[in-house]
Amino acid sequence: MTAPSAHRRASQAPAMQGGIPRYPWHLGTTATIFWIGEKPTSRNPTPNNKSSWDVNWQANYGGYDDPDPSARRGYLPKAFTPKLNPFYIALPYNDVVNHRMHKPEASKVIPWFARYRPEPGKTVCRGRWVEIARNGKVCYAQWEDCGPFNTTDWEFVFMNKPPKNTKNGGAGIDVSPAVRDYMGLKSGQKVHWRFVEIEHVPRGPWCLYGSNNPFVNPRARR
């Protein structure tokens, strides 16, 4: 890992290293904790039994991803073994309007969009890997939902703007209980994060479980 620094802000065009994109860091982003199956509250009005890209998210995951430490075994819920990666995050952008079309800016602002030449309405964001860093600790997770509180904030996600959201300390990333526990993170603390290609995802607890997208699952290639 190359440590984040103040002069390496996020921008649309990634650097290239050995023919593989190296994306810049988003620095000092407020992180909040969310989980699959979370019920709506005043601080999080959206139920998480489904995601922006999966109406059966909780069922496909295998159950309720209980965040209570007493209900967890390591990075997993005690009640079941997840069928999807428990290291997941949400970012405040959805690239599709529906199953028939992308948002008009998606092809212009998503750095990897052209590489995949997706069919209309097929997301290229779901399953993308991110690297998260805080106090010398590094974790990898997959983008599986949209939020917090926004699904249109491409200026933050792909450029160098601060999050449009002003709630919960201006939170710009939601992280799962597994990410929380691996990082020793509390809701409201700051993290650095960036997109990474599959080639830059090392072995770790984040690649021991299923993935919706085999082309971004390191277990499938190692």
N, C-alpha and C positions, 0 to 999 in steps of 0.2 A: 504494500500500500504506500502511495505517496501522500504525505500529510497534507491536509487542506491548508491553504494560506490565503490571506486577505486579497491578494492580487489575482487569484484564480477564480473569478466569478463565473456563474453560469452564462452561457451564450448559446446561440442556436447551432453554430458549427463546431463539432467536436474536433480535437486534434487526432492525428493518425499516428499509431505506433505499430510498426511491423505490419501495416495494412489493416489493423484493427482499430476502430474508433476508440478514443479515450475522451470521455465526457467530462466537462468541468464540474466543480463542486458548487452546490448551493450551501452557503455557510450560515450557521446560526439560525436554523429553522426550528420553530417551536413544534414539538411533537406531543401528540396526545395518544392515549391508548384506546383501541376499539377491538371488538372481537366478533366472530361469527356467531349469530344468534342473539346479539345484544338487543335488548328491548329499547324502545324510544324513551328518552328523558328530556328534560328541559335543556340540558347541555348537549344532547345529541338526539334530535327529533326524528331521525331516520332509523327504522328498524333494520337490523343487519342479518335477517334470515335470508335475504337475497342481496345480490350486489348489482351494480350498474350493468354487469355483463352476464349475470347468471341468476335467473329467477329461482333456481333451486340450490342456491349456494350452500345453505346449511345442510341440506340433505346430501349434496354431493361431497361435502367435507366429511360427513359422517356423524354429525351431531353438533351439540352446543359446545363451543370452545371456551369453557368456563375459566374466567381469569383469576378466580380465587386461588391463592397459593395452596390452600388445603385440598383443592380439587385437581391439582396438577402433579404430574410425575415427570420431573425434568422439564423439558420444553413442551410436553404433551398434556392434554387432559387425561385424567385417570380413567375416565369412563370408556374410552375407545381410542383406537389408533387412527389418526386422520388419514383420509384417502387423498387429501390434497396437502400441499406444503403448509405447515403451521407458521412458517416464517413469511408473513404476508404484510402488505402495507396498502394504504390508500393515498392517492394524490388527487388534487382538485381539478381534474380534467377528464372528460370523456370524449374520445375521438369520433364517436358515432352518434347520429341523431336517432337512428333506429336500425333495423336489420337490412335496410335498403340503401342507406346513404351515410357518408361521412360528413362531419361538419366541414363547412367550406374552407376553413383555414388549415385543416388537418394535414393535407398533403404538403403544405408550405412550411409548417412549423415543427413537425415531427421529424427529427433528423434521419430516422431509419425508414420512413414511410415508403419512399421510392424503391428501396431495396427489396421490399416484400411484395410490392404491386398487389395490394389486397383487393379482393372483390368488393364492390360497393356494400357498405354497412358492416364489413368484417373488421373488428378492432385489431390494431397493431400495438395497442398499449397493454392489454391484459397479459400478464405473465412476464412482462419485462423485468429484468433484474436491476436492483439498486444496491449500492454499497452505502452503509450507514456508519458514521464514525462519531465517537464521543470519548474524550479523555483517554485516548490511546486504545480504546476498544473498537473493534470493527466487526460488523455483522452484514450478512447478505440476505435479501428478501425479495419476494416477487410482488409486483403491482397487481392487485386483484380486485380493487374497488376504487370508487371515486369519492373524494372528500378530503378534508373536512369542510362541510357547509357549501361546497362549490363544485361545479363540474365543467366550468368554462374558462378556468384561469390558466390558459396556455402561456400567458406572459410570465407567470411565475414558474410553471413546470418546465418550460423549454427555453426561457430567456433569463434575464437577470433582474426581473422586477420582484418586489416583496409580495407576499400573498395578498390577494384582495380581501380575504376573510379577516375580520377584526375580532371575532369571538374567540374565547378560550386563549387569550394572549396572542391572537393573530396566528393561530396554529396553521401550519402548512403541510403537515404529514401526519397520518394516523398509522400507528404500528400495532402489531398483534401482541398478545401476551408472550409468545415465544421470543419475539424480538425484545420486548421489555425485559424479560428475565435474562436473556443472554447479555444484554447491554447493561443490566442493573439500572434501568431507566425508570424515572417517575414521570407521570403525565405533567406536561407543562415545561419540561426541561428542553434545552436546545441540543440539536444534533446537526452535523453536516451530512449531506447526502449527495449522491450522484448516480446517474445511470451507468451500468456496466454491461459489456457484452458477455456472452456465455463463456468465452475463452478466458475471461478475467475473474470468473467465479471459482474460488478454491474449494477444495473439499471441506465439509463441515456439516453440522446438524441440519442445515438448510437444504441439503441435497440428498437426504435419506428417504424422502417421502414422494408421493405422487405429484404430478404437475399437469395442469390443463393444457400446457403447450410443450410438447416434446422437444421442439427446437430451442427452448430456453431451459431445459432440464439437464443440469450437468451429469446427473446419474445416467442419462441416456447415452452419454458420449464417453464415459470413463469406466 
